[in-house]
Amino acid sequence: MKRMVAGLGLLIVVAAPAAVAEVGLGVKAGTLGVGIEGTFALAGGLNLRAGVNNYTYGYSDSASDINYDIDLELKSYALLLDWHPFSGTFKLTAGLLSNKNHVAMRATPTGTVNIGGTPYPPATVGTLRGEIDFKKTAPYAGLGWGNAAGKTRGFGFSAELGVLFQGAPDVTLTSTNPAVLQSDLDAEARDIENDLDDLKAYPVISLGFSYQF
């Protein structure tokens, strides 16, 4: 993916003076985090869009005799092609994301907990650590409104609805105490993966503003 981004950047630098009529820069916020992106007009109602999304969020709570700390890191790089079939703001989008979205979890039980079908007292468990990752290169499809590289210069508004096909979640669990069997941790991880299976098709919603130069 990094080579593809570098190649795209080189292509834009070389071809832009001759092929790109308009260029726009946008900022947005949504379910992929806060993002910045550049849009380059091509031909036939097509725009090339490249962007970066990032956001970090921490959350702590207690439930069922377990203290939780969860850190969510949204981070992705996007290469997208927008098609404006009616030469207006409506667009259909397809492309790829370098998907570095990640969840880190820490769980400290204050009572007996069931891990992979085996009950463990809190002194035996210690602290559980979990990691959730997804497919690193994920296809994206969506539709929206807004054309940062259209015929009208100045500020514009954008909205987008789509789906990131990031695959089933990959969950790993470890314990600070080796007395917890890894086979039980792996079984618990599989249960969590099943609970999060709906996230393999991640909904993307965003709103933003752009400026065409």
C-alpha positions as CSV (number, residue, x, y, z in Angstrom):
1,M,0.0,0.0,0.0
2,K,2.9,2.4,0.8
3,R,4.3,1.8,-2.7
4,M,0.9,2.5,-4.2
5,V,0.6,5.8,-2.3
6,A,4.1,6.8,-3.4
7,G,3.4,5.8,-7.0
8,L,0.2,7.8,-6.9
9,G,2.0,10.9,-5.5
10,L,4.6,10.7,-8.3
11,L,1.9,10.3,-10.9
12,I,0.1,13.4,-9.6
13,V,3.3,15.5,-9.6
14,V,4.2,14.5,-13.2
15,A,0.7,14.5,-14.7
16,A,-1.1,17.2,-12.8
17,P,0.1,20.2,-14.9
18,A,-1.2,18.6,-18.1
19,A,-4.2,16.5,-17.0
20,V,-5.7,18.0,-13.9
21,A,-8.0,20.9,-14.4
22,E,-9.1,21.6,-10.8
23,V,-7.7,20.7,-7.4
24,G,-9.6,20.8,-4.1
25,L,-8.6,20.4,-0.5
26,G,-11.1,19.1,2.2
27,V,-11.5,18.3,5.8
28,K,-14.1,16.0,7.3
29,A,-15.1,14.0,10.4
30,G,-17.0,10.8,10.7
31,T,-16.8,7.1,11.6
32,L,-13.2,6.8,10.3
33,G,-12.1,9.7,12.4
34,V,-11.0,13.2,11.4
35,G,-9.6,13.4,7.9
36,I,-7.9,15.6,5.4
37,E,-8.0,14.9,1.6
38,G,-7.0,16.2,-1.8
39,T,-9.2,15.9,-4.8
40,F,-8.0,16.1,-8.4
41,A,-10.3,16.4,-11.4
42,L,-9.6,14.0,-14.3
43,A,-12.0,13.6,-17.2
44,G,-15.5,12.2,-17.8
45,G,-16.9,13.3,-14.5
46,L,-14.1,11.4,-12.6
47,N,-12.1,12.7,-9.6
48,L,-9.1,11.1,-7.9
49,R,-9.2,11.5,-4.1
50,A,-6.4,10.8,-1.7
51,G,-6.8,11.2,2.1
52,V,-5.7,10.5,5.6
53,N,-8.0,9.7,8.6
54,N,-7.0,9.7,12.3
55,Y,-8.6,9.8,15.7
56,T,-7.7,8.3,19.2
57,Y,-10.3,7.7,21.9
58,G,-9.9,6.2,25.4
59,Y,-12.7,4.7,27.5
60,S,-12.8,3.2,31.0
61,D,-15.7,1.4,32.7
62,S,-16.7,-1.4,35.1
63,A,-19.1,-4.2,34.4
64,S,-19.7,-7.8,35.8
65,D,-16.9,-7.5,38.3
66,I,-14.4,-6.4,35.6
67,N,-12.6,-3.1,35.2
68,Y,-12.1,-2.2,31.6
69,D,-9.7,0.2,29.8
70,I,-10.2,0.5,26.0
71,D,-8.2,2.5,23.6
72,L,-9.5,3.0,20.1
73,E,-7.2,4.2,17.3
74,L,-8.7,5.1,14.0
75,K,-6.0,5.5,11.3
76,S,-6.3,4.9,7.6
77,Y,-5.0,6.1,4.2
78,A,-7.4,6.3,1.3
79,L,-7.1,6.1,-2.5
80,L,-10.5,6.7,-4.0
81,L,-12.1,7.3,-7.4
82,D,-15.3,9.5,-7.5
83,W,-17.7,9.4,-10.4
84,H,-20.1,12.3,-10.8
85,P,-22.6,10.7,-13.3
86,F,-24.8,13.9,-13.6
87,S,-22.0,16.4,-13.6
88,G,-23.1,17.7,-10.3
89,T,-22.3,17.1,-6.6
90,F,-23.8,13.6,-6.4
91,K,-21.0,10.9,-6.7
92,L,-20.4,7.2,-6.6
93,T,-17.1,6.2,-5.0
94,A,-14.9,3.1,-5.0
95,G,-11.3,2.6,-3.8
96,L,-8.9,1.1,-1.3
97,L,-7.9,2.0,2.3
98,S,-4.8,1.1,4.1
99,N,-6.6,0.1,7.3
100,K,-4.6,0.6,10.5
101,N,-7.7,0.8,12.7
102,H,-6.9,-0.9,16.0
103,V,-8.4,-1.5,19.5
104,A,-6.3,-2.2,22.6
105,M,-8.1,-3.5,25.7
106,R,-7.1,-4.1,29.3
107,A,-9.4,-6.0,31.8
108,T,-8.8,-6.5,35.5
109,P,-11.4,-8.7,37.2
110,T,-12.4,-8.0,40.8
111,G,-14.4,-11.3,41.1
112,T,-14.3,-14.8,39.6
113,V,-14.6,-14.7,35.8
114,N,-15.2,-17.3,33.1
115,I,-12.4,-17.5,30.4
116,G,-12.9,-19.9,27.6
117,G,-15.3,-22.0,29.7
118,T,-13.0,-22.1,32.8
119,P,-13.7,-20.1,36.0
120,Y,-10.7,-18.2,37.3
121,P,-10.4,-16.2,40.5
122,P,-9.1,-12.6,40.1
123,A,-5.8,-13.3,41.8
124,T,-5.1,-16.0,39.1
125,V,-6.1,-13.8,36.2
126,G,-4.1,-10.7,36.9
127,T,-4.7,-8.4,34.0
128,L,-6.0,-9.5,30.6
129,R,-4.7,-7.7,27.5
130,G,-6.5,-7.8,24.2
131,E,-5.8,-6.5,20.7
132,I,-8.3,-6.2,17.8
133,D,-7.1,-5.7,14.2
134,F,-8.6,-6.0,10.8
135,K,-7.6,-6.6,7.2
136,K,-4.8,-4.2,6.4
137,T,-5.9,-3.4,2.8
138,A,-9.7,-3.0,2.6
139,P,-11.9,-2.1,-0.4
140,Y,-14.4,0.7,0.0
141,A,-17.6,1.6,-1.9
142,G,-20.0,4.5,-1.2
143,L,-22.0,7.4,-2.4
144,G,-22.2,11.0,-1.5
145,W,-22.6,14.7,-2.3
146,G,-19.9,17.3,-2.9
147,N,-17.3,18.0,-5.5
148,A,-14.1,19.6,-4.3
149,A,-12.7,19.7,-7.8
150,G,-15.8,20.8,-9.7
151,K,-16.5,23.8,-11.8
152,T,-17.2,26.2,-9.0
153,R,-14.2,27.6,-7.1
154,G,-14.4,28.4,-3.4
155,F,-15.9,26.6,-0.4
156,G,-18.1,23.6,-0.6
157,F,-19.9,21.0,1.6
158,S,-19.5,17.2,1.5
159,A,-21.4,14.2,2.8
160,E,-20.7,10.6,2.3
161,L,-22.2,7.2,3.1
162,G,-20.3,4.0,2.4
163,V,-19.0,0.6,3.6
164,L,-15.4,-0.4,4.4
165,F,-15.1,-4.2,3.7
166,Q,-12.4,-4.7,6.4
167,G,-13.0,-8.4,7.0
168,A,-13.6,-10.3,10.2
169,P,-11.9,-9.0,13.3
170,D,-8.6,-10.7,14.5
171,V,-8.6,-10.8,18.3
172,T,-5.7,-11.8,20.5
173,L,-5.8,-12.2,24.3
174,T,-2.9,-12.6,26.8
175,S,-2.7,-12.6,30.6
176,T,0.0,-11.2,32.9
177,N,-0.3,-14.4,34.9
178,P,0.9,-17.6,33.1
179,A,-1.6,-19.6,35.2
180,V,-4.3,-18.7,32.8
181,L,-4.2,-21.3,30.0
182,Q,-3.5,-19.9,26.5
183,S,-6.1,-22.4,25.2
184,D,-8.8,-20.7,27.3
185,L,-7.6,-17.3,26.2
186,D,-7.8,-18.4,22.5
187,A,-11.3,-19.8,23.0
188,E,-12.4,-16.5,24.6
189,A,-10.8,-14.6,21.7
190,R,-12.9,-16.6,19.2
191,D,-16.0,-15.8,21.1
192,I,-15.2,-12.1,20.9
193,E,-14.5,-12.4,17.2
194,N,-18.0,-14.0,16.7
195,D,-19.6,-11.1,18.7
196,L,-17.8,-8.5,16.5
197,D,-18.4,-10.3,13.2
198,D,-20.8,-7.5,12.0
199,L,-17.8,-5.1,11.9
200,K,-16.3,-6.9,8.9
201,A,-18.6,-4.5,6.9
202,Y,-17.8,-1.2,8.7
203,P,-20.3,1.6,8.0
204,V,-18.7,4.9,6.9
205,I,-20.5,8.2,7.5
206,S,-18.8,11.6,7.1
207,L,-19.5,15.3,6.8
208,G,-17.0,17.9,5.8
209,F,-16.0,21.1,4.0
210,S,-13.7,21.7,1.0
211,Y,-12.1,24.5,-0.9
212,Q,-11.4,24.4,-4.6
213,F,-8.3,26.4,-5.7
